[in-house]
């Protein structure tokens, strides 16, 4: 019972998706149509990208990059700027959750050395916002982008129009937010061991080739089945321990939602009702639904009932702001912060919500202005 409670607490979205899939399967009994529900290409890409990024991370590539950049700063604001912008730009390639998994513990270590708990909290909040917003810029930046880019068959122009204006505005807002960080001199010299060495280059080359192959699938240049096979084969011979670090519950969450959505579309009354409610309100629907079930499930759920996936893409990306669960990546920061000696969870949630609501309001208003102009 204790293990079940712990699992429910650790994977609430996956459990909820499973429950919805089971309930809907009681209405639409399993048959051969179930095999057509999942988007196998998206699931394959998610798996491949997760294991490739884990490979890069295992080599210490990202922490070494941060350490190199930190040698160039001698002020508190400069330190915060480097860590926040690292999360923003790295999330475009390594996804928002991997960016936070990589840099949040590193940030906690740095600011613990400086004995600045209040400043740590603010920097962690801004890092989380940076990762969630920076990741919207590319098709591989987060799971909802990867999924919607795949099912909508966007041109790269359509995709960038739905994301880049808000990416640039987000970067501007983050730079302005940095003004709230004191520009005092660092009294402690920051040093960090370089873990990425020349010995890592052979594995790095393998992961880089695999990343290029996965990107070719994203842009419809190669079939996903071949690249998935190459990736699995290469990882087996390079570092098979990477398989245990893949977020299989995220893959299961996608699968359960595919089943639920597939079944709901088989019920004409429900399909028509949801489609009618969502029609013309994809932006608001994506934002609001993300606050309740987080933006990845919101993207999967709502995409089955609208053709305006461009507006939905904008909505679920902006919708990653707001509540703590609006983007599951935010929970990563919260979990790491909660384990620190000076953790004040209530204060964290207050500051987190304040900054997120401000960013959310500005970006939402901007989105509606852009849509009105269009």
C-alpha positions in Angstrom: 0.0 0.0 0.0 2.9 2.4 0.8 4.5 1.7 -2.6 1.1 2.4 -4.3 0.7 5.7 -2.5 4.2 6.7 -3.4 3.7 5.8 -7.0 0.4 7.7 -7.2 2.2 10.8 -5.7 5.1 10.5 -8.0 3.2 9.9 -11.3 -0.3 11.5 -10.8 -0.8 12.4 -14.5 0.2 8.9 -15.7 -2.2 7.4 -13.2 -5.0 9.7 -14.2 -4.4 9.0 -17.9 -4.5 5.3 -17.2 -7.8 5.6 -15.3 -9.3 7.6 -18.2 -8.1 4.9 -20.7 -9.6 2.1 -18.6 -13.0 3.9 -18.1 -13.2 4.7 -21.8 -12.3 1.1 -22.7 -15.4 0.0 -20.7 -17.5 2.1 -23.1 -15.7 1.3 -26.3 -14.6 -2.3 -25.9 -11.0 -3.1 -27.2 -10.8 -4.2 -30.8 -8.4 -3.9 -33.7 -9.1 -0.1 -34.0 -7.1 0.3 -30.8 -3.9 -0.3 -32.8 -4.6 2.8 -34.9 -5.0 5.1 -31.8 -1.3 5.8 -30.9 1.0 8.0 -32.8 3.9 5.6 -33.0 6.1 8.2 -34.7 5.8 10.5 -31.7 6.4 7.8 -29.2 9.5 6.6 -31.1 10.9 10.1 -31.3 10.3 10.8 -27.6 12.1 7.6 -26.7 15.0 8.3 -29.0 15.5 11.9 -27.9 15.2 11.1 -24.2 17.9 8.4 -24.4 20.2 10.5 -26.6 20.0 13.5 -24.2 20.6 11.2 -21.3 23.8 10.1 -23.1 25.0 13.6 -23.5 24.2 14.3 -19.8 26.1 11.2 -18.6 29.2 12.6 -20.2 29.0 15.8 -18.1 28.6 17.9 -21.3 26.1 20.4 -19.9 27.7 20.9 -16.4 31.0 21.4 -18.1 29.5 24.0 -20.4 28.1 25.8 -17.3 31.4 25.6 -15.5 33.2 27.2 -18.5 30.7 30.1 -18.7 30.9 30.7 -14.9 34.6 31.5 -15.2 33.6 34.6 -17.1 31.4 36.2 -14.3 32.3 37.9 -11.1 28.9 39.4 -10.0 25.7 37.9 -8.5 23.5 39.1 -11.4 26.0 37.7 -13.9 25.9 34.3 -12.2 22.1 34.3 -12.2 22.0 35.5 -15.8 24.2 32.6 -17.0 22.2 30.0 -15.2 18.8 31.4 -16.4 19.9 31.8 -20.0 21.5 28.4 -20.0 18.1 26.9 -19.1 16.4 29.1 -21.7 18.6 28.2 -24.7 19.6 24.6 -23.7 15.9 23.7 -23.4 15.5 24.3 -27.1 17.6 21.3 -27.8 17.6 19.1 -24.7 14.0 19.7 -23.6 12.7 21.7 -20.7 12.7 18.8 -18.2 16.3 17.7 -19.0 17.5 21.3 -18.8 16.1 21.6 -15.3 17.3 18.2 -14.2 20.8 19.3 -15.3 21.0 22.9 -14.1 18.8 23.1 -11.0 21.0 20.9 -8.8 24.1 22.8 -10.2 22.4 26.1 -9.3 21.6 24.8 -5.8 25.2 23.8 -5.3 26.5 27.2 -6.4 24.2 29.4 -4.3 24.7 27.1 -1.3 28.4 28.0 -1.5 27.4 31.6 -1.6 24.9 31.3 1.4 22.2 33.1 -0.5 18.9 31.1 0.1 16.5 33.9 -0.9 18.4 34.6 -4.1 18.5 30.9 -4.8 14.7 30.7 -4.7 14.2 33.5 -7.1 16.8 32.2 -9.5 15.3 28.7 -9.5 11.8 30.2 -10.3 13.3 32.2 -13.2 15.2 29.1 -14.4 12.0 27.1 -14.5 10.2 29.8 -16.4 13.1 30.1 -18.8 13.2 26.4 -19.5 9.4 26.2 -20.1 9.4 29.2 -22.4 12.7 28.6 -24.2 11.6 25.0 -25.1 8.7 26.4 -27.1 11.1 27.6 -29.8 11.8 24.2 -31.5 9.9 21.1 -32.4 12.0 19.0 -30.0 12.0 21.5 -27.1 9.2 19.8 -25.2 6.9 16.8 -25.7 3.8 18.8 -26.7 5.8 20.5 -29.5 7.1 17.2 -30.8 3.6 15.7 -30.7 1.8 18.6 -32.3 4.5 19.1 -34.9 4.2 15.5 -35.9 0.4 15.2 -36.0 -0.3 18.6 -37.6 2.4 18.2 -40.3 3.3 21.9 -39.8 5.7 23.5 -42.2 8.7 25.0 -40.3 7.3 28.5 -41.1 3.9 27.7 -39.6 5.6 26.3 -36.5 7.9 29.2 -36.0 5.1 31.7 -36.4 3.2 30.0 -33.6 6.2 30.0 -31.3 9.0 32.5 -32.1 7.1 35.8 -31.3 6.5 34.5 -27.8 10.0 33.1 -27.5 11.5 36.5 -28.2 9.1 38.3 -25.8 9.9 35.7 -23.2 13.6 36.4 -23.5 13.0 40.1 -23.1 10.8 39.5 -20.0 13.5 37.3 -18.5 16.2 39.9 -19.1 14.0 42.6 -17.4 13.4 40.1 -14.5 17.2 39.9 -14.0 17.1 43.5 -12.9 15.5 42.2 -9.6 18.8 40.3 -8.9 21.3 42.4 -7.0 24.4 43.3 -9.0 26.8 42.7 -6.1 30.3 41.3 -6.4 30.9 37.6 -5.8 32.9 37.2 -2.6 33.4 33.5 -3.2 35.2 32.2 -6.2 33.0 29.7 -8.1 34.8 26.6 -9.4 33.5 23.4 -10.7 35.2 20.2 -11.9 35.2 19.7 -15.7 33.7 16.3 -16.2 33.6 16.3 -20.0 37.0 15.1 -21.2 38.7 14.0 -24.4 38.0 10.4 -23.4 34.3 11.2 -23.8 34.6 12.2 -27.5 33.9 8.7 -29.0 30.6 8.4 -27.1 29.8 12.1 -27.8 30.3 11.4 -31.5 27.8 8.5 -31.4 25.2 10.5 -29.5 25.6 13.5 -31.9 25.1 11.2 -34.9 22.0 9.8 -33.3 20.7 13.3 -32.6 21.1 14.3 -36.2 19.2 11.1 -37.3 16.4 11.9 -34.9 16.2 15.4 -36.2 15.9 14.0 -39.7 12.8 12.1 -38.5 11.3 15.2 -37.0 11.6 16.9 -40.3 10.3 13.9 -42.2 13.6 13.1 -44.0 13.9 9.5 -42.6 11.4 6.9 -41.4 11.2 6.6 -37.6 11.4 2.8 -37.6 14.9 2.8 -39.0 16.2 5.5 -36.8 14.6 3.9 -33.7 16.4 0.6 -34.5 19.7 2.3 -35.1 19.4 4.2 -31.8 18.6 1.1 -29.7 21.4 -0.8 -31.4 23.9 2.0 -30.9 23.0 2.6 -27.2 23.3 -1.2 -26.5 26.9 -1.1 -27.6 27.7 2.4 -26.2 26.1 2.6 -22.8 23.2 0.3 -22.1 22.7 1.8 -18.6 21.0 4.7 -20.4 17.9 2.6 -20.9 17.0 2.7 -17.2 17.1 6.5 -17.2 14.3 6.9 -19.9 11.1 8.4 -18.6 8.9 5.4 -19.5 5.9 6.8 -17.5 5.9 9.8 -19.9 5.6 7.4 -22.8 2.8 5.5 -21.0 1.0 8.8 -20.3 1.0 9.5 -24.1 -0.2 5.9 -24.8 -3.0 6.1 -22.3 -4.2 9.5 -23.6 -4.1 8.2 -27.2 -6.4 5.4 -26.1 -8.8 7.7 -24.2 -8.9 10.2 -27.1 -9.4 7.5 -29.7 -12.3 6.1 -27.7 -13.9 9.5 -27.1 -13.9 10.2 -30.9 -15.8 6.9 -31.4 -18.7 8.5 -29.4 -20.4 11.0 -31.7 -22.2 13.1 -29.0 -19.0 13.6 -27.0 -16.9 14.2 -30.1 -19.3 16.9 -31.4 -19.7 18.6 -27.9 -16.0 19.0 -27.3 -15.3 20.1 -30.8 -18.0 22.7 -30.6 -16.7 24.0 -27.3 -13.1 24.2 -28.5 -13.8 25.6 -32.0 -12.5 29.1 -32.1 -11.2 28.9 -28.6 -8.1 26.8 -29.1 -5.7 29.4 -27.5 -7.8 29.8 -24.4 -8.6 26.1 -24.2 -4.9 25.2 -24.3 -4.0 27.7 -21.6 -6.9 26.8 -19.3 -6.6 23.1 -19.7 -2.9 23.2 -19.0 -3.5 24.8 -15.6 -5.6 21.7 -14.6 -3.9 18.7 -16.2 -0.6 20.2 -17.4 0.3 21.2 -21.0 1.5 17.9 -22.4 -1.8 16.0 -21.7 -3.7 19.1 -22.7 -2.0 19.1 -26.1 -2.8 15.4 -26.6 -6.4 15.6 -25.4 -7.4 18.8 -27.2 -5.7 18.0 -30.5 -8.2 15.3 -31.2 -11.1 17.8 -31.4 -9.8 20.7 -33.5 -8.0 21.4 -36.7 -6.5 24.7 -35.6 -3.4 23.1 -34.1 -1.4 26.3 -34.5 -3.4 28.2 -32.0 -3.5 25.1 -29.7 0.4 24.9 -30.0 0.6 28.5 -28.8 -1.9 27.9 -26.0 -0.3 24.9 -24.5 3.2 26.5 -24.6 2.0 29.7 -22.9 -0.1 27.5 -20.7 3.0 25.9 -19.2 3.1 29.1 -17.0 0.7 29.6 -14.1 0.1 26.8 -11.7 2.9 24.5 -10.5 1.4 21.6 -12.5 0.8 23.6 -15.7 4.1 22.2 -16.9 5.3 18.9 -15.3 8.9 20.2 -15.7 8.2 22.8 -13.0 7.7 19.9 -10.5 11.3 18.9 -11.1 12.5 22.3 -9.7 10.1 22.1 -6.8 11.3 18.6 -5.8 15.0 19.6 -5.9 14.4 22.8 -3.9 12.3 20.9 -1.3 15.3 18.8 -0.5 17.6 21.8 0.4 18.3 22.6 4.0 16.8 26.1 3.8 13.7 25.1 1.8 10.6 27.1 2.5 7.9 25.5 0.3 5.2 28.0 1.0 7.4 30.9 0.1 8.6 29.1 -3.1 5.0 28.5 -4.2 4.2 32.2 -3.5 7.1 33.5 -5.6 6.7 30.9 -8.2 3.0 31.7 -8.7 3.6 35.5 -8.7 6.3 35.4 -11.4 4.4 32.8 -13.5 1.1 34.7 -13.4 2.8 37.9 -14.5 4.6 36.1 -17.4 1.3 34.3 -18.3 -0.8 37.5 -18.4 1.7 39.4 -20.6 2.1 36.5 -23.0 -1.6 35.7 -23.2 -2.5 39.4 -23.9 0.3 39.5 -26.5 -1.1 36.3 -28.2 -4.6 37.7 -28.5 -3.2 41.0 -29.9 -1.2 39.0 -32.5 -4.2 36.9 -33.4 -6.4 40.0 -33.8 -3.8 41.6 -36.1 -3.7 38.4 -38.2 
